[in-house]
């Protein structure tokens, strides 16, 4: 359980770093092993958009990740790299168009 908890903290820190970099407000869940977050604006649309965009990069993703011992930091790093692009698009939408328009 310690490995899974550590990976959860690693992932949550990554999400928060991306949110801070793109000036997005997110709220992290309380259990790192069941890592999740929500957007404070347009949460449902953003969640759907994440799934749509991450599938293009071969990641089945949402705003939650149920970690296991098979998850490794190099895979999480690759995931966060792809998620960075998605967070940028979400921020662009918050400045201009609505996220719903890209679904």
C-alpha positions as CSV (number, residue, x, y, z in Angstrom):
1,X,0.0,0.0,0.0
2,X,2.9,2.4,0.6
3,X,4.0,2.1,-3.1
4,X,0.5,2.8,-4.3
5,X,0.2,5.7,-1.9
6,X,3.5,7.2,-3.0
7,X,2.5,6.9,-6.7
8,X,-0.8,8.6,-5.9
9,X,1.0,11.5,-4.3
10,X,3.3,11.6,-7.4
11,X,0.4,11.8,-9.7
12,X,-1.6,14.3,-7.6
13,X,1.5,16.6,-7.5
14,X,1.8,16.3,-11.2
15,X,-1.9,17.3,-11.8
16,X,-1.5,20.2,-9.4
17,X,1.7,21.3,-11.1
18,X,0.0,21.3,-14.5
19,X,-3.0,23.2,-13.1
20,X,-0.8,25.8,-11.6
21,X,1.2,26.1,-14.8
22,X,-2.0,26.7,-16.8
23,X,-3.7,28.8,-14.1
24,X,-6.5,26.2,-13.8
25,X,-8.3,25.7,-10.5
26,X,-8.6,22.1,-9.5
27,X,-9.5,20.3,-6.3
28,X,-7.6,17.1,-5.5
29,X,-9.2,14.1,-3.9
30,X,-8.2,13.0,-0.4
31,X,-7.0,9.4,-1.1
32,X,-3.8,9.2,-3.1
33,X,-4.2,5.6,-4.0
34,X,-7.6,6.5,-5.6
35,X,-6.2,9.7,-7.1
36,X,-8.7,12.1,-8.6
37,X,-9.3,15.7,-9.1
38,X,-12.1,18.0,-10.3
39,X,-12.1,21.3,-12.1
40,X,-13.8,24.2,-10.3
41,X,-15.3,25.4,-13.6
42,X,-17.1,23.3,-16.2
43,X,-16.1,20.1,-14.5
44,X,-18.2,17.6,-16.5
45,X,-17.3,19.1,-19.9
46,X,-13.6,19.2,-18.9
47,X,-13.7,15.6,-17.8
48,X,-15.3,14.5,-21.1
49,X,-12.7,16.6,-23.0
50,X,-9.8,14.9,-21.1
51,X,-11.1,11.5,-22.1
52,X,-11.6,12.5,-25.7
53,X,-8.2,14.1,-26.1
54,X,-6.2,11.5,-24.1
55,X,-7.7,8.7,-26.2
56,X,-5.9,10.4,-29.2
57,X,-2.7,9.7,-27.3
58,X,-3.6,6.1,-26.5
59,X,-4.4,6.8,-22.9
60,X,-7.8,5.9,-21.5
61,X,-8.0,8.7,-19.0
62,X,-10.3,10.8,-17.0
63,X,-10.0,12.8,-13.8
64,X,-9.3,9.7,-11.7
65,X,-6.7,7.0,-11.6
66,X,-6.9,3.8,-9.5
67,X,-3.3,3.1,-9.0
68,X,-1.7,-0.3,-8.8
69,X,1.8,-1.7,-8.3
70,X,2.1,-2.0,-12.1
71,X,2.0,1.8,-12.5
72,X,5.5,3.2,-12.8
73,X,6.7,6.8,-12.6
74,X,7.9,6.7,-16.2
75,X,4.4,5.9,-17.4
76,X,2.9,8.6,-15.1
77,X,5.4,11.1,-16.6
78,X,4.4,10.2,-20.1
79,X,0.7,10.5,-19.1
80,X,1.4,13.9,-17.5
81,X,3.2,15.1,-20.6
82,X,0.1,14.3,-22.7
83,X,-2.2,15.8,-20.1
84,X,-0.2,19.0,-20.2
85,X,-1.4,19.6,-23.7
86,X,-5.0,18.9,-22.7
87,X,-4.8,21.3,-19.7
88,X,-3.5,24.0,-22.1
89,X,-6.5,23.5,-24.4
90,X,-8.8,23.7,-21.4
91,X,-7.3,27.0,-20.3
92,X,-7.5,28.3,-23.9
93,X,-11.2,27.4,-23.8
94,X,-11.8,29.2,-20.5
95,X,-10.2,32.3,-22.0
96,X,-12.3,32.1,-25.2
97,X,-14.6,29.4,-26.3
98,X,-16.4,26.9,-24.1
99,X,-15.0,23.4,-23.8
100,X,-18.3,22.0,-24.9
101,X,-17.6,23.4,-28.4
102,X,-14.7,21.0,-28.8
103,X,-16.6,17.9,-27.9
